[in-house]
């Protein structure tokens, strides 16, 4: 990756270390110190019954360990942990598994997660230390280019292992697919993008299934991703949600012909607006919103046909853009109403990478393919921790079992 910065690279904005920042840092130190002390005291008290022949406790606190500096989102925080002395015979001694502040921890997750964001913005490994110092202050000493490179290598190994895991023990009812373009060139190719597949289990839990590089979201690239998922045990999902990239839909037909299609309404709206003058955008968005929010398919079809007729004469391309995909735009009516808000768009993927999802102004910095994939993997896995279950998760098993729904309502057997 080129070490020079470019005018397109978005760097963090420096801030002064003012009184408020100092107060926050001091408060954080006090809270952390109290937490690690309470953790140690609880562990010791649980072993308070262990006594020697004189009735003295065998597990006690004995001063403090050497001070450690932890890099956090508000800057470095120094902390001392209580030292625990276990006076039992060697074979009986235990070691406290410190959950709050493990021995290996030198940075909080917020710092490690900042590195992938910066890389995908086009910041080189040599510049990351200076950029983070601007945010967190000059006391950062552990984020040298060597440290960053070592982290990236570690994440590449994690990604490689994750990318080979079996999917045979889970059923994924819905999948979302999208091509994500970052503000960095992958190798020497401006047309490269990251292909992401997100799935939801029969319990309503969302998981990232695939992260791979592709070329302009081509059929060949998507087919390679889907075939890989299938080889690792992914059974045919009931519904796939994606934008207008024909490569994905063609590949899906080849690999999972039984999976139904739902076109993303967000992308479709943007496509239609491209054929309309700006003074009509507000009106058009309102009318398309009426389609997506219609109570049933019949009302949605009426609203769609009205909009097509409205623009047919003066803006035929807009009308054609909307009309040609009407069937796949309305597929969601055949699934539970509780799921509509989730399956009408590719928002679940958009929201993960929205901060760096840029299709223009790429930096001249050249990122390696493996490093870029590792960064996206790291960010995606971090985002997974905040994923919430789908509304109406109890309906997922019905959908997987092939239960029929009409206008979002389960069709009762006669």
C-alpha positions in Angstrom: 0.0 0.0 0.0 1.4 3.4 -1.0 2.5 5.3 2.1 1.6 8.7 0.7 -1.6 10.4 1.7 -4.0 11.7 -1.0 -6.4 14.6 -1.0 -9.3 12.1 -1.1 -8.3 10.3 2.0 -10.5 11.0 4.9 -8.5 11.5 8.1 -9.7 11.8 11.7 -10.0 15.4 12.9 -7.6 16.3 15.7 -9.0 17.6 19.0 -7.5 19.4 22.0 -7.0 17.6 25.2 -9.3 19.9 27.2 -10.5 19.7 30.8 -13.7 17.7 29.8 -11.5 15.1 28.2 -9.3 14.8 31.2 -12.4 14.4 33.5 -13.8 11.7 31.3 -10.5 9.9 31.2 -10.2 10.1 35.0 -13.7 8.8 35.5 -13.1 5.9 33.1 -9.9 5.0 35.1 -11.9 5.1 38.4 -14.7 3.0 37.0 -12.3 0.4 35.5 -10.3 0.2 38.7 -13.4 -0.4 40.8 -14.6 -3.1 38.4 -11.3 -5.0 38.3 -11.1 -4.8 42.1 -14.7 -6.0 42.6 -13.9 -8.9 40.2 -10.9 -9.9 42.3 -12.7 -9.5 45.6 -15.6 -11.7 44.5 -13.2 -14.4 43.3 -11.4 -14.3 46.6 -14.6 -14.3 48.7 -15.9 -17.4 46.9 -12.8 -19.2 48.2 -13.1 -17.7 51.7 -13.8 -21.1 53.2 -10.3 -22.3 52.3 -8.3 -22.0 55.5 -5.0 -23.3 56.9 -4.5 -25.1 60.2 -4.4 -21.8 62.1 -7.7 -20.6 60.5 -6.0 -18.1 58.1 -7.3 -17.7 54.6 -5.3 -19.4 51.8 -6.5 -17.2 49.0 -6.0 -13.5 49.7 -5.3 -10.1 48.0 -1.6 -9.1 48.2 -1.0 -5.6 46.8 -1.2 -4.8 43.1 0.3 -5.9 39.9 2.5 -3.5 37.9 0.5 -0.7 36.3 -0.7 -1.3 32.7 -1.7 1.2 30.0 -4.8 0.3 28.0 -5.6 2.2 24.8 -9.3 3.2 24.7 -11.6 5.3 22.6 -10.9 8.3 24.9 -7.1 7.8 25.0 -4.7 5.8 27.1 -6.0 4.7 30.6 -3.5 3.4 33.2 -4.7 0.8 35.6 -3.4 -1.5 38.4 -5.0 -4.9 39.1 -5.1 -6.5 42.5 -2.5 -9.2 43.0 -4.0 -12.5 44.2 -1.9 -14.9 46.4 -3.0 -18.5 46.5 -1.1 -20.3 49.3 -2.4 -23.8 48.7 -0.1 -26.6 47.5 1.0 -26.2 43.9 -1.3 -28.8 42.5 -4.4 -27.2 44.1 -3.8 -23.5 43.1 -6.2 -21.7 40.8 -5.7 -18.7 38.6 -8.3 -16.0 38.2 -9.6 -15.8 34.7 -9.8 -12.0 34.4 -12.7 -11.2 32.1 -12.7 -7.4 32.5 -9.0 -6.9 31.8 -7.3 -10.0 30.4 -3.5 -10.2 30.7 -3.1 -9.9 26.9 -5.3 -6.9 26.5 -3.5 -3.7 25.3 -6.3 -2.1 23.3 -10.0 -2.0 23.6 -12.1 -3.3 20.7 -12.9 0.3 19.6 -9.2 0.8 18.8 -8.8 -2.5 16.9 -12.0 -1.7 15.0 -10.7 1.7 14.0 -7.8 0.2 12.1 -10.0 -1.6 9.5 -12.1 1.5 9.0 -9.0 3.6 8.4 -7.5 1.0 6.0 -10.7 1.0 3.9 -10.7 4.7 3.8 -7.2 4.5 2.2 -5.0 5.3 5.1 -1.7 3.4 4.9 -0.3 1.3 7.7 2.5 3.9 8.2 0.0 6.7 8.7 -2.4 5.0 11.1 -0.3 5.7 14.2 -0.2 9.4 13.4 -3.9 9.5 12.6 -4.9 7.8 15.8 -2.6 10.0 17.8 -4.6 13.0 16.4 -7.7 11.4 18.0 -6.3 9.8 21.1 -3.3 11.9 22.0 0.5 11.4 21.7 0.7 8.8 24.5 -0.1 6.0 22.0 3.0 3.9 21.7 1.8 0.4 20.8 0.4 1.2 17.3 3.6 1.2 15.2 3.4 0.2 11.5 4.9 -3.2 12.6 2.0 -3.7 15.1 -0.6 -2.8 12.6 0.9 -5.2 10.0 1.0 -7.9 12.6 -2.7 -7.3 13.4 -3.6 -7.4 9.7 -1.7 -10.7 9.3 -3.6 -12.2 12.3 -6.9 -11.1 10.8 -6.1 -12.6 7.5 -5.6 -16.0 9.2 -8.9 -15.6 11.0 -10.6 -14.7 7.8 -9.2 -17.8 6.0 -10.4 -20.1 8.7 -13.8 -18.5 8.9 -14.1 -18.7 5.1 -13.8 -22.5 5.3 -16.2 -23.2 8.1 -19.1 -25.7 7.6 -22.6 -24.3 7.1 -24.3 -27.7 7.2 -25.5 -27.5 10.7 -27.8 -24.5 10.2 -30.7 -23.5 7.9 -30.8 -20.0 6.5 -34.3 -18.9 5.5 -33.5 -15.6 3.9 -30.3 -14.3 2.4 -29.3 -10.7 1.4 -26.6 -10.1 -1.2 -24.9 -6.9 -2.3 -21.6 -5.7 -3.7 -19.8 -3.3 -1.5 -17.4 -0.7 -3.0 -14.8 0.9 -0.8 -12.7 4.0 -1.0 -9.7 2.0 -1.9 -8.4 0.1 -4.9 -8.0 -3.6 -4.5 -4.7 -4.4 -6.2 -4.6 -2.6 -9.5 -8.3 -3.0 -10.3 -10.8 -0.1 -9.9 -13.6 -2.5 -10.9 -13.1 -4.8 -7.9 -15.6 -4.9 -5.1 -16.4 -7.0 -2.0 -19.4 -9.4 -2.4 -21.3 -9.9 0.9 -24.0 -12.4 1.7 -26.0 -12.2 4.9 -28.3 -14.9 6.1 -31.0 -15.4 8.8 -31.5 -18.7 10.6 -34.7 -20.4 11.5 -34.4 -18.8 14.9 -34.3 -15.3 13.4 -30.6 -14.7 14.0 -28.6 -12.8 11.3 -25.2 -14.0 10.3 -22.7 -13.0 7.7 -22.3 -16.0 5.4 -19.7 -14.8 2.8 -17.2 -12.0 2.2 -15.4 -12.4 -1.1 -13.9 -10.2 -3.8 -15.5 -9.9 -7.2 -15.3 -8.1 -10.5 -18.2 -5.6 -11.1 -20.7 -8.0 -9.4 -20.5 -10.3 -12.5 -22.4 -13.5 -12.8 -19.1 -15.5 -12.7 -18.1 -13.8 -9.4 -21.4 -14.3 -7.7 -21.6 -17.9 -9.0 -18.2 -18.6 -7.4 -19.5 -17.3 -4.0 -22.8 -19.2 -4.1 -21.1 -22.5 -5.2 -18.6 -22.1 -2.4 -21.5 -21.7 0.1 -23.3 -24.7 -1.4 -20.2 -26.8 -1.1 -19.9 -26.0 2.6 -23.5 -27.1 3.2 -25.8 -24.1 2.6 -29.2 -25.4 1.6 -31.3 -23.4 -0.7 -32.8 -20.4 1.1 -36.5 -19.6 0.7 -35.9 -16.0 -0.5 -33.0 -13.9 -1.7 -33.0 -10.1 -1.5 -30.7 -8.1 -3.7 -30.4 -5.0 -6.0 -30.6 -4.9 -9.8 -27.2 -6.5 -10.4 -28.1 -9.1 -13.0 -25.0 -11.1 -12.3 -26.3 -12.2 -8.9 -29.8 -13.2 -10.1 -28.4 -15.2 -13.0 -26.0 -17.0 -10.7 -28.7 -17.6 -8.1 -30.8 -19.3 -10.9 -27.9 -21.6 -11.7 -27.0 -22.5 -8.1 -30.3 -22.3 -6.2 -33.1 -22.4 -8.8 -35.8 -22.9 -6.1 -35.0 -19.7 -4.2 -37.4 -16.9 -4.8 -36.3 -13.4 -5.7 -37.1 -10.0 -3.9 -35.7 -6.9 -5.6 -34.5 -4.2 -3.2 -37.0 -1.3 -3.0 -34.3 1.1 -1.9 -32.2 0.5 -5.0 -35.3 0.5 -7.3 -36.4 3.8 -5.9 -33.0 5.3 -6.7 -33.0 3.8 -10.2 -36.4 5.3 -10.9 -35.4 8.7 -9.6 -32.4 8.7 -12.0 -34.9 9.1 -14.9 -36.9 11.9 -13.3 -36.1 15.6 -12.9 -35.2 16.6 -9.3 -38.4 18.6 -8.8 -40.4 15.3 -9.0 -38.2 13.3 -6.7 -40.1 14.1 -3.5 -43.5 13.2 -5.1 -42.1 10.0 -6.7 -40.6 8.8 -3.5 -43.9 9.3 -1.7 -45.8 7.4 -4.3 -43.3 4.5 -4.3 -43.6 4.5 -0.5 -47.3 4.0 -0.9 -46.6 0.9 -2.9 -44.2 -0.7 -0.4 -46.4 0.1 2.5 -49.7 -1.1 0.9 -51.7 -3.5 3.1 -51.9 -6.2 0.5 -50.7 -7.1 -3.0 -53.8 -5.9 -4.7 -53.5 -2.4 -3.4 -49.8 -2.4 -4.1 -50.4 -3.4 -7.7 -53.0 -0.6 -8.1 -50.5 2.0 -6.7 -47.7 0.7 -8.9 -49.9 0.8 -12.1 -51.0 4.3 -11.3 -47.4 5.5 -10.9 -46.4 3.8 -14.2 -49.3 5.5 -16.0 -48.4 8.8 -14.4 -44.9 8.8 -15.8 -45.4 6.8 -19.0 -45.9 9.7 -21.4 -43.3 12.2 -20.3 -40.8 9.9 -18.5 -41.1 6.4 -20.2 -37.7 5.2 -18.9 -38.8 5.8 -15.3 -42.1 4.0 -16.0 -40.3 1.1 -17.7 -37.7 0.8 -14.9 -40.5 0.4 -12.3 -42.8 -1.8 -14.3 -40.2 -4.4 -15.6 -39.6 -5.8 -12.1 -43.0 -5.6 -10.6 -43.2 -9.3 -9.8 -40.0 -9.5 -7.9 -40.7 -6.2 -6.2 -43.8 -7.6 -4.7 -42.6 -11.1 -3.7 -42.5 -10.1 0.0 -46.4 -10.3 0.1 -46.0 -14.1 0.1 -44.1 -14.0 3.4 -45.0 -13.2 7.0 -46.1 -9.5 7.4 -43.7 -9.3 10.4 -40.8 -9.9 8.1 -41.7 -7.3 5.4 -39.7 -4.5 7.0 -36.6 -6.7 6.8 -37.0 -8.3 3.4 -38.0 -5.4 1.2 -34.5 -4.0 1.0 -30.8 -4.9 1.4 -30.6 -2.5 4.3 -29.2 -5.2 6.6 -26.0 -5.2 4.5 -26.1 -1.5 3.7 -26.1 -0.6 7.4 -23.0 -2.6 8.2 -20.7 -0.8 5.8 -22.6 2.5 5.2 -19.8 4.6 6.6 -17.3 3.6 4.0 -19.6 2.4 1.2 -18.4 4.8 -1.4 -18.7 4.2 -5.2 -16.7 7.3 -6.2 -13.5 9.2 -5.4 -11.3 6.2 -4.9 -7.9 6.9 -3.4 -4.8 6.2 -5.3 -3.6 4.1 -2.4 -3.4 0.4 -3.4 -4.6 -2.2 -0.9 -3.7 -5.8 -1.1 -6.6 -8.2 -1.8 -6.0 -10.3 1.3 -5.7 -7.3 3.6 -8.9 -5.7 2.2 -10.8 -8.9 2.7 -9.5 -9.2 6.2 -10.5 -5.6 7.0 -14.1 -6.1 5.7 -14.3 -9.5 7.6 -13.1 -7.8 10.8 -15.7 -5.0 10.5 -18.5 -7.4 9.6 -17.8 -9.7 12.5 -17.7 -6.7 14.8 -21.1 -5.6 13.5 -22.5 -9.1 14.0 -22.3 -8.6 17.8 -25.0 -5.9 17.5 -27.3 -7.8 15.2 -30.8 -8.2 16.5 -33.2 -10.9 15.7 -35.8 -10.4 13.0 -39.3 -9.4 14.0 -41.6 -12.4 14.1 -38.7 -14.8 14.6 -41.2 -17.5 15.6 -42.5 -17.4 11.9 -39.1 -18.4 10.5 -39.6 -22.1 11.1 -42.9 -22.0 9.2 -41.3 -20.3 6.2 -38.6 -22.9 6.2 -41.2 -25.7 6.4 -42.9 -24.4 3.3 -46.0 -23.0 5.0 -47.9 -20.7 2.7 -48.6 -17.0 3.4 -50.9 -14.7 1.5 -50.6 -10.9 2.0 -48.4 -11.7 5.1 -51.0 -13.9 6.7 -50.6 -17.7 7.2 -53.0 -19.7 5.1 -54.7 -22.2 7.4 -55.0 -25.7 6.1 -58.6 -26.7 5.1 
